[in-house]
Amino acid sequence: MNLIYNIYCDESCHLEHDHQPVMVLGAVWCPLEKSRQIAVHIREIKTSHGLSPKFESKWTKVSQGQQAFYLDLIDYFFDNDDLHFRALVVQDKSKLQHELYEQTHDTWYYKMYFEMLKVILDPQRCYRIYVDIKDTRSAAKINKLQDVLCNNVYDFQRKIIERVQTVRSHEVEILQLTDMLIGAVSYVNRGLHMNAAKLAVVQRMREHSGYSLTKTTLLKESKVNLFMWQATERQA
């Protein structure tokens, strides 16, 4: 029987006209059999810092008052060998030329999702992919995403990518962890430095990983795997 993995996906600044040049797609994955244990440990970290186990940890909530909690969350990710992270960073969306490639922004978005996930996928394993619900179009988007992913790996019977579904991040601890790691990668690649607590989280992630978080890692890197994707320059 194929080993089943859960993949928890999130995104930052993915809209075409949001005036944010940097977009990040990311995922945290782990064996299905370890996912509940990991969720319990994350809730224990929350309560150890005086937070409710139902507290939703998010990058936007990182502050001086809760810096120790978020640093512990980063430490837990790196200390747990069952947890892995992959992110694709689009460094400047203003350089996108959809008309040149006869594609819409949505079509390009699905291509990028496949680029982000393809390094994770192993044809000898089975995957259940969970995506943070964003808006009323989420259901249609994940159906399309599953079609694209399955077609790209010739998984026409959906034996590799068994499931793609939306979930609410406040209910899923590992998805909250994805949000955190994406947030740190996005923050450093956007060149931001106003929030001391966020800078501390970025630095802790750099120390653990040994990476600057601004460059592509080796393809086989399994703990923090990063891909810096660059669009073709616009022609004058």
N, C-alpha and C positions, 0 to 999 in steps of 0.2 A: 504493500500500500504506500502511495506517495506521501511524503511528509507534507503536512499542510502548514502554510505560513499566513499570518495576517499582515497586511500592509495598510498603514494608516497615512492617508495623503492630505496635504493642505497646500495652500498657495497664498502668495502675497503680491498685490498690485498686478493682477492678471488682466485687468480691463484695458481696452485699446486707448481710451482717451481719459485716463485718470491723472494725467500730468505727472506720473511717477516713472522715471526712466528705467528703473531696475525692477525686474520681475523675478520671483523665486517660486519654483515648484519643488516640493519636497515630500519625503516619505520616511517613516520609521517602520521597520518590520521586525517580526519576532515569530518563533514557532507558536502555532495556535495553542498548544498544550501549556505554554508558559504565560499566555496573555493575562489570564485571571490573576495569577500570582504577582505579576508585574503591577497590575492595577491596584492590588491590595497594598503592595509596598509603597506605591506613590501616595495612596491615601494615608498611610502611616507617616510618611514624611510630612504631609500637610498637617496632621494632628500634632505631630511633634513640635511644630512651629506655632501652635495655638490656632490653627485654621480649621474650618469645617472640612470633613472629608469630601463634602460636595463642592468645596471651593473650586472655581474654574481657573486654573493657572493659565495665563495668557501673556504673550510678550508685551502687549499694551499695558499690562498691570505691573510690570517690573518697576520697582521703586526702592528708594533707600530703606523704607520701613520693612520691606519683605526681601531684601537682598539676600540674606542668609538662607531663606527658604529656596530661592531660585538657584543659588549656588549649590545647595544640596541636591536639587533636582538634576543639575548638570552632572554632579559627581556620581549620582546614582546611574545615570545613563552610561557613563564611561566605565563604571565598575561592573555593570551587568553584561556579560558576554553574549546574552541572547538578544540584545538590542542593537540595531544597526540603523544608520541614517544615510540617506542619499539626497542630494539637492542639485537641481539645474538652475543656474543663474543666468538670466538674460540681462546683459549689462547695459543695454541702451535700446529701449523699444522705439525710440524716435527714428532709428535706422531701418526699421522694418519696411520692406517693399512688397506688400502683398500682391499688388497689381502685376509686378514683374513675374511672380510665380503663379499667377492666376489662382489665387486662394483668398479666402476670407480670413479675418482675424480668428474666428472660431476654428477653421480648418487648421490653421497654424498652431493654435492652442493645443489641439489634440495631438499634433505631431510632436510638440514639445513634451506633452505628458508621456508619450511613448518613449521619447529620448530619455526622459528621466527614469522611467520604470524598466526599460529593457535590460539594464545592467543587473537589476535585482532578479529578474525572472530566469528560472532554470527549468527546462522542459521535463526534468525528472521530478519536479515538485508541483504542488497544487497551491493556488493562492486565492485568498479572499481579500478583496480590496475595499477599504472603507474610506469614503471621501467626505470631508466636512461640507454640510449642506450650506449653501450660500444664498440662494434665492429660489423663486418659483420655477425657474428653468432647470434646476439641478437634476430632476428626474430624467428629463430628456437628455441632458448632457452626459449622465453616467451611462445611459443606454448606448449612446454613441461611443463613449469612451471604451466600453467593453467590446463593442463591435470592432473598433480600430485596433485595440490591443490583441484580441483573439486573431483577427485577420493577419496581423503582422507576424505572429508566431505560428501561423497555420493551425491554430487551435479551434478548428471549426466545430468540434463537439464539446468545447468548453471544459476540457479535462485539466488544463493547466490553470486558466483563469476561471475559476469556478463561479466567482461572484464578484460583482461590483455594485456597491450600494452606498447611499448617503446615510450619514449619522450626524447626530448633534454633538458638537465638541464638548459641551458642558457635561455630557453623560459618559464620555470616553476618555479615561486618563491618558492613554498612550497617544491619542490624537492631540491632546493638550501639549504633550511632550513634543510632538511634531511641530506644533505652532511655535513653541519656544525655540527650537533649534533653527527653524526657518527664520524666525524673527532676528536671531543673532546674526545669521549669515546675511540677511537683508540689510541689517543695520550697518555692518562693517563695509559692505559693498556699496552702500549709498553714501559712505563717508560721513556718517553722523557721529556726534560726540557730545551731545548736550546732556545726556542722562548718565550720571556716574554709575548708577546701579547696573544699567544695561551694558556699559563699558566693562564693568567687573565680570558680568556673565560672559561677554565676548572673550575677555582675557582668559577666563577659566576654561572656556571651550578651546581656545588656542593652545593653552598649556597642556591639556589632556590629549588633544589630537596631534600636536606637533605641527599644525598647519596654520597658515596666515588667514585662511578662510576666504582669500581673494584670488586663489589660483586653482586650476584643475588638478585633481589628485590622480594618482595612478588608477587605471581602470579596475584593478583587482582590489583596491582598498575597500575593506569591508566594514569598518567602523564609522568613519566619516568620509563619504565618497562625494566629491564635488566636481561638477562640470560647468565651466564658464563658457556659455554659448554666445557667440557674437554674430550679429546680423551683418549682411553685406552693406557697405557704405552706399548711401544714396548718390546717384550720378548727377552731376551738375547739368 
